[in-house]
């Protein structure tokens, strides 16, 4: 998505100079979603009802990312400082979730290997 954002800007007639308004939230939101969803996939991989478990684990972690990410674009269009506050919240959330997700994912994969 981040690599395709200049093409989207051209398609919608948005000047390329304002690309940072879309680029930074996409980059941080993508990092957050990749971190959360890969961990959830590792945790739910050996569950009998992995679809429901994935949904229950993903919903409380993905909704704040989507809310903050979607609020950051209009905030950056209004003023850079308010947009940077949203981006700082996304970066802080990623820095908090990264070690937790790495630990949970490694433990889930370790347990999956030991079961086989």
N, C-alpha and C positions, 0 to 999 in steps of 0.2 A: 504494500500500500504506500509506503514511504517513497519507493522508487517511482511509482505511478502517479504521485501527486502532481508533478509538473504537467503531465498530460491532462489530468483532471482540471487543473487551473486553466489550461488553454481551451479545453472543451467548454468550460463554463464562462469563458471570457474574463477571468480574474487576472489582473496583472501579476506577472511572475515576481515582482518585487515584494508582493504581500504573501509570498509562499511560506514564510516562517510562521504565519498565523495557522496554517494547516500542517506544516511539516513537523513542528515540535510536539504538538499534542498527538499526532499519529505515531511518532517515534516512541514517546514515553508510554502511550496507551498500548502500543503493540508489544513493547517489552513487558509491561505488566500482564497483559493477557497471555502471552506466551509462557511466562513464568508460572502463572496460576494454573493454566490449563494443562501444561505438561506435568505438573505435580499431581493434579487431580487424575490425570490419565494413569500415572504410576500407582497412585493409591488405589484406584478402582479397577485396576487391570485384572486382578485375580478374584474379584467379587462375583458371586453368582448373579446378582442383580446390579451390574455395573452401570447401567443406564440411569437408574433412579439414584444410585449413590453419587454418580457424577453430577447430576442435576442438583442434588441437595448440597453437595460441597461447593459447586461453582456459583450458585446463585448469590450467596452472601459475599463472595469475594469479587465477582465480576460486576455487580450492580454499582458499587461505589466508583469503580474505574470508569464505567460508562457515564455516570453522572458527572464526575469531575472532568472527564475528557470532553464531554459535550458542552459543558459550561465554560471551558477554557477558550474555545474559539471565539465566541461572542465577546468574552472578557478581553481577549487580546485585540479584538477589533476596536473596542472602546478605548482602552489604554494599555500600554505595554506592561505597566506595573501590576495592574490587577490580573492580567493574563499570566504574568510570571508567578503570581501567588498561586494560581491554580496549577501551574506546571511544577512549582516547588512542592505542592501537596502530592502530586502524582509521583514525583521523584522520591519524596520521603516515604510514600506508601510502598514504592518498589524496593527501596533500601531496607524497609522493615520486613517485607514479605520474602525477599530473596534468600536470606539465610534460613528462614523457617521452611520455605518451599524446598530448598536444597536438602535440608535435613530430612523432611518428610518423604521426599522422593527417593533419597538414598536408602532410607529405612524400608520403604515399601518394596523397592527393587531387591534389597537384601533378603527380605522375607520371602519374596517370590522365588528367588533363586534357591533358597534353603528348602522350600516346599517341594521343588521338582527333583 
